Amino acid sequence: MFKRLLIAIVLLGLIVGGIVWFKFFRDDMIAQYLGSMEPPAVPVTAQTLEPVTWEPGIDAIGTALATSGVDLSIASSGTVREILFKANDMVELGQPLVQIDDDSEVAALAAAEAGMSVAQAETNRARTLTDRGVGAANTLEAAEAQLEAARAQVASAKTMVDNKKLTAPFAGTVGIPQIEVGQYVTPGTVFATLQDLSHMRVDFSVPEQQIAALTMGGTVTVTSEVGGFSATGKIIGIEPRVDANSRLISVRAEVENPSGELFPGQFLRVRIALPKEEGVIAVPQTAVTSSLYGDSVYVIRPGEKADELKVEQVFVTLGRRSGGMIEVTKGLAGGDQIVTSGQNRLASGGKVKIDNSVALDAPAEE
């Protein structure tokens, strides 16, 4: 009985040992097989670097303003008798826009003019008598004073009448009427907006580090995300102080708007053109991989075989950006061939093959 049990235990141990040995043997063979295999070359797009002419600039966000733009308000109280404009009318300087009821003011003007006529006649009579030597000098002086007072009353009455007729202070486009005929209005009531759209101003801010690049008369380009508007203008004002809270300096530019596509208050992208620079190394932004360790670019190097290409991950120092390009100040030189897309499947030392017939996926920033 004991002999049979011993034989069974020995057989079981041999079987278990064989299974374990076979497992390790199989794993070793698989590892040797895979270790002898070379990974296929990864297809990438590439570009050979050459020094370029860099067109630097300062990018900012701006707001459009009319060169002449105001909210028109009423100068005196009364009932609106007539509205003499429609929304979006082009009006000229001095064109009547609103008429307020002025019956009492017109009557007061007529009375003042009648009083002035009487005062004028009294003055003429006193002057005639004084010239003949039969009138006292103080009588003429009193008559002349009465005439001046009457003229002042007439001028005051005319001002009251004029305040009832509201006119355009400059030529431009008038907005939507904010009042109605028959409405009683008080001084300061806004009845419409008036904007001169032929010339526009653009207000924007730039960081204090770029103050030295700002010059009066400098060229700016503004673009709108609505309607594809684009225009070129010049800087007409630079605030002589930096905002202590934001560390930004305010700048104002002026642009032409002959087509009237740009409206006050509109969002604009502003770019201040700076002098061109020669011999700058720049790469497409898709060629740069960013990680916690820094920014890097994959550079293509010759492999061990004649027709073999490998990549080397080179850490670089980046500078300014312009459009889809970014300046490299350290790490690359003219003549280097870099990977522009397909980096998400690469590792330093990996094999690659260049295929510029199709753009591959750009690497995602980590």
JOZIBEL-V929196 format. One record per helix or strand of 2 or more residues. SS is the DSSP state (@ for helix, = for strand). FROM is the first residue (numbers start at 0). TO is the last residue. If there is no record, write none. Layout:
ss=SS from=FROM to=TO
ss=SS from=FROM to=TO
//
This chain:
ss=@ from=1 to=35
ss== from=41 to=47
ss== from=51 to=72
ss== from=77 to=82
ss== from=89 to=90
ss== from=95 to=99
ss=@ from=102 to=131
ss=@ from=136 to=161
ss== from=164 to=166
ss== from=171 to=173
ss== from=183 to=184
ss== from=189 to=206
ss=@ from=207 to=212
ss== from=218 to=222
ss== from=229 to=237
ss== from=247 to=255
ss== from=266 to=279
ss== from=281 to=283
ss=@ from=284 to=286
ss== from=288 to=290
ss== from=293 to=301
ss== from=308 to=314
ss== from=316 to=321
ss== from=324 to=329
ss== from=336 to=340
ss=@ from=342 to=344
ss== from=350 to=353
//
